[in-house]
Amino acid sequence: MKKRKRKNKRKLRFKPPFYISISILIAFFIITRLEIFDIFNVKYIESIEFDNNEFKIHLRENTDYSCIVTSNNEKPDINDKNWVKSENNICTIKYTNNYNNLYIKNTKKIIYNNEYLEYLNVLSDKFYPTFNDSQELPIIYLGNKNEISLEVNNEYLELNNLKIKPIKSGKSTIEIEGLEVNTTIESITSEYYVPTTSLTGKDNITCDKVSETENDLLDEILKGKVNEVGNKTRAGVVEAARFLTLHFPYKIEYFYENGRLGTNKIDGEGRYYHEGLYLNSNRYSSISKSGSGPKAWGCSLYSSPVKEKTNNGLDCSGFVSWALLNGGFNPGDLGAGFTSTRNLTDLGELKRITKSLIESDKIKAGDLVHNYEATGHIGIIIGIDDDNYYVAQAIWYDDNGVTVTKVSKSDMPDKFPHVVLMDKYYINDGNLTYMW
């Protein structure tokens, strides 16, 4: 039998021309060096959080990386001072405004940008925008803002990009959709809640100027703003004091009180022992007992101490007590201070104001200040800058009424010789800011 010859089988392989092979090798080298594959796979980022006004960018690799966020599409310089080095695999970046881009670098070069990353977080389901003022919504995002759409259920708000401008008092629902988010925010605004006004020169509130509906809106906004910074905190009290002195467009006049709850049970005549604003006759039902009233702020009322009719408002300790109450504390029926009975100056640590105390930075917004005018006068610090204290107070002279006075630090020991340090009273500072 003849043996059959075995044929040699050869596998066919594609052998590209030499120049194609070289091109592929070069392309692979470039891609590897630029780490384009890593960009598409977004391998560097595990997750992004937003907490306590900070971005927390969790990185997959625990290595020598730094992060930066920008509000434009311009690539940052590798030596930019705003790069934040990662610690424990996390870049923590303070939030200041909405951003379009996130970049990551190692010690040599930028290795990632967020061209393919989308992130949107709604910070609150309620929003209290100031009237007739264009402002950002309470959202933060990374990525293309054109992917975010807004829709409002009424004509109370004007929309412009991702900003809104309230043009009517009332409540609105804003639907936010995009970047894998679909949710709603309620907007609550009043024509009597405005951007920060001038420290002086406001007109006095007139009787019944504010309707019951507007008074209800203001009360809700005040409570909401206090809750944002922290109810029952130092920041909450400061927010309440700022609300009445800076954001309410009219001034509450000084009124020499007709009595107190602790003496003759008088309520709402120079003092107001309730949360909210006393601007409409609808609030009379909450008044426990009247002397010459009840009359809302701005309405003419007989004042027993001066024996004449003046417009109802607040006296100095009445205003400070109102701010404390609306910030979440109930100080009770207390006077300005330095008398044999319990007073507002007894709530904290009473200190003589000296140059060394000022330089120690122990005095904070929310602390009370006292002087001897008219047997005792009390105010509350609502702002501090490098050179000045800003004292909210109800005064009976000059700019009569509830106002804010700028006092230079050098003049403070003469203007207000004593401060009440309130750390043990408030316990928690909340989201405190030293200026508005």
Salt bridges, closest charged atoms under 4 A:
GLU35 OE2 - LYS109 NZ 3.80
GLU46 OE1 - ARG60 NH1 3.35
GLU49 OE1 - HIS58 NE2 2.59
GLU54 OE1 - LYS56 NZ 3.58
GLU61 OE2 - LYS43 NZ 2.66
ASP64 OD1 - LYS85 NZ 2.03
GLU155 OE2 - LYS168 NZ 3.37
GLU186 OE1 - LYS126 NZ 3.79
ASP216 OD1 - ARG283 NH2 2.82
ASP219 OD2 - ARG283 NH2 2.98
GLU220 OE2 - LYS126 NZ 3.86
GLU220 OE1 - LYS171 NZ 2.95
GLU228 OE1 - LYS225 NZ 3.06
GLU257 OE2 - ARG260 NE 2.73
GLU257 OE1 - ARG271 NE 2.83
ASP267 OD2 - HIS274 NE2 2.61
ASP333 OD1 - ARG271 NH1 3.98
GLU349 OE2 - LYS351 NZ 3.43
GLU359 OE2 - LYS355 NZ 2.54
ASP367 OD1 - ARG234 NH1 2.84
ASP399 OD1 - LYS251 NZ 2.55
ASP423 OD1 - ARG234 NH2 2.70
ASP423 OD1 - LYS364 NZ 3.15
ASP429 OD1 - ARG234 NE 3.00
ASP429 OD2 - LYS364 NZ 3.13
